[in-house]
């Protein structure tokens, strides 16, 4: 254990070795991560589990928009072209499922962005053909 003197002539004890990542992050980054970063990553990681296969095959979350200190948080979804109506009709259901997952009212609105189906083909595997000698 080492002792370190501050300007106030107070001493703090420090232990050498690993420290939590949170102790090394600047305050500005901590504020951003606390704001909505954890909630978005939790939604993305558990999207199929929260929403179900039928809806999750047609859309996925890309961002959360919360203007200022407002409680009106909007979830932005990428939706496959042609499936917008299905997602539009299920907006209330999606909001209810996400809020019940967190246990409090987190999402108020859903914004839909239409994408081309070619962008969703990332789930497909790519095979590489080898040349025969």
C-alpha positions as CSV (number, residue, x, y, z in Angstrom):
1,X,0.0,0.0,0.0
2,X,1.2,3.5,-0.9
3,X,0.3,6.7,0.6
4,X,-0.2,9.8,-1.5
5,X,-0.4,13.4,-0.2
6,X,-2.9,15.8,-1.8
7,X,-2.6,19.6,-1.8
8,X,-4.9,19.6,1.3
9,X,-2.3,17.5,3.1
10,X,-4.7,14.6,3.4
11,X,-3.4,11.2,2.6
12,X,-5.1,8.5,0.6
13,X,-4.2,4.8,0.4
14,X,-3.7,3.3,-3.0
15,X,-3.3,-0.4,-3.7
16,X,-1.1,-1.4,-6.6
17,X,-2.7,-3.6,-9.3
18,X,-5.9,-3.6,-11.2
19,X,-8.4,-0.8,-10.7
20,X,-12.0,-0.6,-11.9
21,X,-12.4,1.0,-15.4
22,X,-14.8,3.5,-14.0
23,X,-12.1,5.0,-11.8
24,X,-10.0,5.9,-14.9
25,X,-12.8,7.4,-17.1
26,X,-13.2,11.2,-17.2
27,X,-16.4,12.6,-15.7
28,X,-17.8,13.7,-19.1
29,X,-17.6,10.1,-20.4
30,X,-19.2,8.8,-17.3
31,X,-22.1,11.1,-17.7
32,X,-22.7,10.0,-21.3
33,X,-22.5,6.3,-20.5
34,X,-24.9,6.7,-17.5
35,X,-27.4,8.7,-19.5
36,X,-28.7,6.0,-21.9
37,X,-25.7,4.0,-23.1
38,X,-26.3,1.1,-20.9
39,X,-30.0,0.9,-21.7
40,X,-29.4,1.0,-25.4
41,X,-26.8,-1.8,-25.2
42,X,-29.1,-3.8,-23.1
43,X,-32.0,-3.4,-25.6
44,X,-29.7,-4.4,-28.5
45,X,-28.2,-7.4,-26.7
46,X,-31.6,-8.8,-25.7
47,X,-33.7,-7.5,-28.6
48,X,-35.1,-10.9,-29.7
49,X,-35.7,-12.0,-26.1
50,X,-37.6,-8.8,-25.3
51,X,-39.7,-8.4,-28.5
52,X,-40.0,-11.9,-29.9
53,X,-38.9,-13.5,-33.2
54,X,-41.8,-12.3,-35.3
55,X,-41.1,-8.6,-34.8
56,X,-37.3,-8.8,-34.3
57,X,-36.9,-10.4,-37.7
58,X,-38.3,-7.2,-39.3
59,X,-36.5,-4.5,-37.3
60,X,-33.7,-3.7,-34.9
61,X,-32.8,-0.8,-32.7
62,X,-30.1,1.6,-33.8
63,X,-30.3,4.6,-31.4
64,X,-32.1,6.2,-28.5
65,X,-33.0,9.9,-28.7
66,X,-33.6,11.8,-25.5
67,X,-33.7,15.6,-26.0
68,X,-32.0,17.4,-23.0
69,X,-33.2,16.2,-19.6
70,X,-36.5,15.3,-21.1
71,X,-38.3,12.1,-20.1
72,X,-39.6,11.7,-23.7
73,X,-37.2,9.0,-24.8
74,X,-37.6,7.8,-28.4
75,X,-36.3,4.5,-29.7
76,X,-35.1,4.6,-33.3
77,X,-35.7,1.4,-35.2
78,X,-34.4,0.3,-38.6
79,X,-37.2,-1.6,-40.4
80,X,-37.1,-3.7,-43.5
81,X,-38.8,-2.1,-46.5
82,X,-42.3,-3.6,-46.7
83,X,-42.6,-4.4,-43.0
84,X,-43.2,-0.9,-41.8
85,X,-46.9,-1.4,-41.4
86,X,-46.4,-4.5,-39.2
87,X,-44.0,-2.6,-36.9
88,X,-46.2,0.5,-36.9
89,X,-49.2,-1.5,-35.7
90,X,-47.0,-3.1,-33.0
91,X,-45.4,0.2,-31.7
92,X,-47.5,0.2,-28.5
93,X,-46.7,-3.5,-27.9
94,X,-42.9,-2.9,-28.5
95,X,-43.0,0.0,-26.0
96,X,-44.8,-2.0,-23.4
97,X,-42.4,-5.0,-23.7
98,X,-39.3,-2.8,-23.4
99,X,-40.7,-0.9,-20.4
100,X,-41.7,-4.1,-18.7
101,X,-38.2,-5.5,-19.4
102,X,-36.7,-2.5,-17.5
103,X,-39.4,-2.4,-14.9
104,X,-40.1,1.3,-15.4
105,X,-41.3,3.6,-18.1
106,X,-38.2,4.2,-20.2
107,X,-39.3,4.4,-23.8
108,X,-42.2,6.8,-24.7
109,X,-42.1,6.8,-28.6
110,X,-40.7,4.8,-31.5
111,X,-39.4,6.3,-34.6
112,X,-39.2,4.1,-37.7
113,X,-36.5,4.3,-40.4
114,X,-36.9,2.2,-43.5
115,X,-33.9,0.3,-44.8
116,X,-33.3,-1.9,-47.9
117,X,-33.5,-5.6,-47.4
118,X,-29.9,-6.0,-48.7
119,X,-28.6,-4.3,-45.6
120,X,-30.2,-7.0,-43.4
121,X,-28.4,-9.8,-45.2
122,X,-25.6,-9.6,-42.7
123,X,-27.1,-12.6,-41.0
124,X,-26.2,-14.7,-44.0
125,X,-22.9,-16.6,-44.0
126,X,-20.5,-16.0,-46.8
127,X,-18.7,-19.0,-48.3
128,X,-15.4,-18.8,-50.0
129,X,-14.6,-21.1,-52.9
130,X,-11.1,-22.4,-53.2
131,X,-9.4,-22.7,-56.5
132,X,-8.6,-26.2,-57.6
133,X,-5.0,-26.8,-58.7
